[in-house]
């Protein structure tokens, strides 16, 4: 069985202990680890690992000894309570071992929790879990947290429900931080407000938030592709401050716009063209690529690629112009092109 959206979010908060297995997969290891931690905590409680009701199995160890999983599932602990066998960083190559263990699973055995990287729709591991009558598979994609996610994180950090404008600020902050960083920020806010009965304020949040959320190349390309030229300067300054070179940004931009060109050039349209991308893209990222390719169109994308090729040649030549200025000027031109 596959769960998505609100059903998946609710399942992480309260996983069904009668299910045989739970597979959590996605391209972002931090996001997968965060949801795995949440699910296992809900299943075995805070004392589960101390009471030896949680067995961790690394993928490399399972490859060497395929019987490890079945042994962990069948083993009886010294302490009463729900048991979990956790398989970390699983791959399609382990699908047969996991399939055999799930088939042999019986009521009273340890529940299996599996984490994996990004898996395609044809993944053997996904088919094993999704096709099982009593197992659940959940894919995690690059999408911002919902209000319900933030409310739950605040409840775990013992922070009372704030006013609407404070929630809006938290939503914005959650969209710029990794899940683990956002959770740590809330824990710091909780300690900061201990003994303080005044309502939570934006100043309280900013006093405990990371001084500067890291920017990556994808953030800059999103701004360029959507025509937000006014936001480009501060992002580029942060990106260069993190040590990213202009030529690295140029390579990333060319890769992104080539991908959009492939999608926009498909005879069946962008919705069909996105299926030709390799590696494939899924979830909100797929929708974003289709939307950008439809907006730009093939002709404008070809002009964008020409501009990027020209600046790439300049960056690699003996040109004495400042590389950062050359790259910024080209990206501003592209952002202005996106507005037309």
C-alpha atoms as one frame of an Amber mdcrd trajectory, in Angstrom:
protein
   0.000   0.000   0.000   1.267   3.473  -0.890   0.381   6.576   1.136   0.731
  10.203   0.042  -0.170  13.705   1.206  -2.132  14.115   4.416  -2.558  10.367
   4.886   1.232   9.935   4.861   1.756  12.816   7.310  -0.830  11.349   9.685
   0.773   7.918   9.432   4.166   9.264  10.536   2.503  10.808  13.577   0.639
   7.609  14.447   1.923   4.557  12.539  -0.174   1.399  12.690   1.657  -1.108
  14.949  -0.197  -4.024  13.331   1.418  -3.440   9.939   4.202  -5.735   8.827
   6.487  -3.083   7.374   6.968   0.602   6.616   9.208   1.787   3.751  10.312
   5.449   3.752  12.226   6.611   0.673  13.325   9.909  -0.857  16.205  11.866
  -2.355  16.829  13.955   0.787  18.534  11.767   3.459  17.821  14.348   6.161
  14.094  14.344   5.429  13.992  10.529   5.344  15.910  10.278   8.636  13.611
  12.818  10.295  10.434  10.938   9.366  11.992   7.580  10.208  12.921   8.868
  13.649   9.393  10.177  14.158   7.774   6.873  13.147  10.066   4.656  15.230
   9.645   6.876  18.279   5.869   6.576  17.941   6.139   2.766  17.662   8.597
   1.866  20.431   8.549   4.971  22.627  11.511   6.919  24.048  12.837   3.861
  25.946  12.638   1.464  23.005  16.329   1.413  22.170  17.432   1.196  25.827
  15.088  -1.740  26.330  16.510  -3.446  23.226  13.180  -3.351  21.406  14.814
  -1.645  18.421  17.257  -3.577  16.234  19.293  -1.565  13.719  20.502  -3.342
  10.586  22.813  -1.596   8.154  22.369  -2.441   4.470  26.005  -3.496   4.070
  25.705  -5.948   6.978  22.474  -7.381   5.581  24.147  -8.046   2.236  26.811
 -10.108   3.991  24.317 -11.965   6.176  20.798 -12.074   4.638  19.475 -14.013
   7.661  19.997 -10.998   9.941  16.622  -9.470   9.125  14.612 -12.618   9.725
  16.511 -13.246  12.975  15.741  -9.712  14.174  12.068 -10.083  13.285  11.689
 -13.382  15.162  13.880 -12.562  18.177  12.126 -12.205  21.536  13.258  -9.383
  23.827  13.635  -9.275  27.621  11.311  -6.275  27.946   7.613  -6.187  27.042
   6.418  -3.838  24.332   6.369  -3.319  20.587   9.550  -4.265  18.695  11.007
  -2.791  15.490  13.662  -4.108  13.114  15.102  -1.112  11.274  16.873  -1.618
   7.913  18.872   1.479   6.941  19.857   2.546   3.384  18.190  -0.374   1.616
  18.442  -0.745  -2.169  16.641  -2.671  -4.894  19.328  -5.341  -4.642  17.947
  -6.300  -1.228  14.352  -6.664  -2.403  14.435 -10.489  -2.456  15.789 -10.708
   1.097  13.196  -8.238   2.361  10.412  -9.940   0.401  11.245 -13.313   1.953
  11.311 -11.814   5.462   7.950 -10.086   4.990   6.370 -13.261   3.637   7.541
 -15.148   6.729   6.298 -12.421   9.099   3.632 -13.413  11.636   1.600 -11.590
  14.229   3.803 -10.838  17.254   6.982 -10.480  15.202   8.943  -7.229  15.146
   7.623  -4.599  12.768  10.034  -3.783   9.918  10.959  -0.167   9.145  13.031
   0.360   5.987  14.674   3.527   4.681  16.018   4.048   1.167  17.133   6.784
  -1.206  15.113   7.874  -4.199  13.274   4.949  -5.806  11.565   4.972  -9.190
   8.052   3.705  -9.792   9.583   0.502 -11.222  11.749  -0.080  -8.147  11.804
  -3.729  -7.031  11.905  -2.682  -3.376   8.863  -0.445  -3.773   6.962  -3.247
  -5.516   7.702  -5.627  -2.646   6.328  -3.265   0.001   3.539  -1.600  -1.976
   2.329  -4.992  -3.175   2.240  -6.480   0.326  -1.259  -6.643   1.803  -0.114
  -5.406   5.220   2.772  -2.999   4.483   3.033   0.722   3.752   5.389   2.683
   1.462   5.758   6.456   1.665   7.837   8.611  -0.697   9.208  11.950   0.494
   9.620  14.726  -2.043  11.044  18.232  -1.892   7.995  20.083  -0.627   7.630
  22.616   2.201   6.171  21.502   5.554   2.482  22.037   6.206   0.958  23.949
   9.112   0.093  20.584  10.687   3.780  19.543  10.515   4.852  22.768  12.218
   2.147  22.517  14.865   3.288  18.999  15.698   6.941  20.064  15.878   5.959
  22.894  18.224   3.978  20.532  20.428   7.010  18.231  20.684   9.122  21.236
  21.710   6.477  22.285  24.287   5.838  25.631  22.584   2.257  26.980  22.968
   0.247  27.769  19.845   1.235  31.319  18.750  -0.634  34.080  16.926  -1.267
  33.866  13.202   1.556  36.254  12.194   4.023  34.198  14.244   2.859  31.024
  12.503   3.410  32.727   9.145   6.978  33.560  10.188   7.560  29.958  11.268
   6.173  28.705   7.952   8.616  30.938   6.077  11.512  29.775   8.250  10.571
  26.102   7.822  10.656  26.563   4.059  14.284  27.719   4.147  15.733  25.217
   6.648  16.328  21.484   6.563  13.821  19.548   8.743  16.447  18.726  11.367
  17.666  22.330  11.533  14.112  23.604  11.939  13.434  21.116  14.738  16.627
  22.212  16.530  15.574  25.847  16.158  12.258  25.096  17.873  14.075  23.274
  20.679  16.280  26.347  21.184  13.187  28.570  21.219  11.631  26.309  23.875
  14.706  26.654  26.115  14.909  30.380  25.416  11.281  30.886  26.550  11.489
  28.684  29.634  10.147  30.669  32.571   8.965  33.451  30.254   5.155  33.728
  30.134   5.024  36.431  27.445   3.653  35.399  24.014   6.109  34.077  21.467
   7.362  36.881  19.197   9.183  37.081  15.886  12.180  38.494  17.783  12.243
  35.295  19.895  12.299  33.183  16.751  15.000  35.180  14.977  17.174  35.182
  18.116  17.348  31.389  17.895  17.221  30.820  14.131  20.458  30.127  12.210
  22.129  33.427  11.391  21.962  32.752   7.667  20.173  29.863   6.033  22.399
  28.283   3.395  21.614  28.985  -0.224  22.227  26.437  -2.957  22.389  26.659
  -6.746  18.813  25.413  -7.100  17.542  28.379  -5.056  19.215  30.794  -7.462
  17.938  28.953 -10.549  14.389  28.972  -9.205  14.591  32.773  -8.842  15.998
  33.153 -12.367  13.539  30.795 -14.068  10.554  32.538 -12.452  11.752  36.051
 -13.324  12.380  37.362  -9.782  15.380  39.492 -10.737  15.005  41.737  -7.668
  15.792  38.807  -5.345  18.862  37.666  -7.241  21.538  39.946  -5.704  21.245
  38.867  -2.040  21.023  35.190  -2.985  24.153  35.394  -5.123  26.087  37.132
  -2.345  25.149  34.354   0.088  25.989  31.676  -2.468  29.431  33.103  -3.231
  30.064  33.582   0.510  29.575  29.819   0.908  32.430  29.219  -1.531  30.434
  28.403  -4.690  32.387  29.581  -7.756  30.673  31.439 -10.647  31.716  28.685
 -13.076  29.984  26.094 -10.836  26.828  28.208 -10.896  27.091  28.489 -14.684
  27.378  24.713 -15.082  24.322  24.225 -12.858  22.352  26.816 -14.841  23.232
  25.189 -18.177  22.204  21.784 -16.856  18.867  23.166 -15.615  18.019  25.033
 -18.825  19.046  22.070 -21.000  16.635  19.952 -18.993  13.860  22.509 -19.533
  14.703  22.563 -23.260  14.333  18.780 -23.493  10.935  18.990 -21.812   9.727
  21.949 -23.906  10.879  20.344 -27.201   8.858  17.165 -26.821   6.192  16.821
 -29.576   3.670  15.750 -26.946   4.237  18.889 -24.893   6.005  19.489 -21.552
   3.752  17.073 -19.645   4.982  14.324 -21.946   8.550  15.610 -22.259   9.216
  15.488 -18.522   8.976  11.702 -18.775  12.067  11.679 -21.010  14.333  13.109
 -18.319  17.053  10.866 -16.921  17.328  10.487 -14.029  13.544  10.795 -13.708
  11.968  13.436 -11.488   8.933  13.007  -9.247   6.482  14.891  -7.077   6.460
  18.704  -6.783   9.828  18.971  -8.564   8.324  17.331 -11.638   5.407  19.788
 -11.623   7.836  22.704 -11.254   9.860  21.612 -14.310   6.711  21.213 -16.430
   5.497  24.652 -15.345   8.816  26.355 -16.111   9.231  24.615 -19.483   5.688
  25.618 -20.486   6.312  29.228 -19.490   9.657  29.592 -21.253   8.964  27.676
 -24.456  11.581  26.140 -26.724  12.670  29.358 -28.502  13.363  31.370 -25.355
  15.146  28.395 -23.800  17.441  28.209 -26.814  18.276  31.903 -26.391  18.926
  31.299 -22.699  21.281  28.423 -23.486  23.138  30.607 -26.000  23.634  33.291
 -23.339  24.869  30.724 -20.819  27.262  29.190 -23.360  28.719  32.639 -24.085
  29.323  33.421 -20.411  30.751  29.936 -19.830  33.357  30.575 -22.552  34.180
  33.953 -20.997  34.570  32.447 -17.533  37.001  29.831 -18.847  38.994  32.266
 -21.004  41.685  34.785 -20.106  39.026  37.507 -19.810  39.915  39.980 -17.057
  36.296  40.868 -16.208  35.214  39.801 -12.684  33.647  36.311 -12.992  30.946
  36.995 -10.388  29.856  40.160 -12.199  29.734  38.363 -15.568  27.581  35.585
 -14.136  25.260  37.959 -12.289  24.691  40.070 -15.408  23.784  36.973 -17.438
  21.386  35.679 -14.778  19.678  39.074 -14.544  19.201  39.013 -18.335  17.649
  35.558 -18.076  15.385  36.619 -15.207  14.203  39.608 -17.238  13.651  37.296
 -20.219  11.391  35.122 -18.051   9.066  38.088 -17.466   8.280  38.598 -21.162
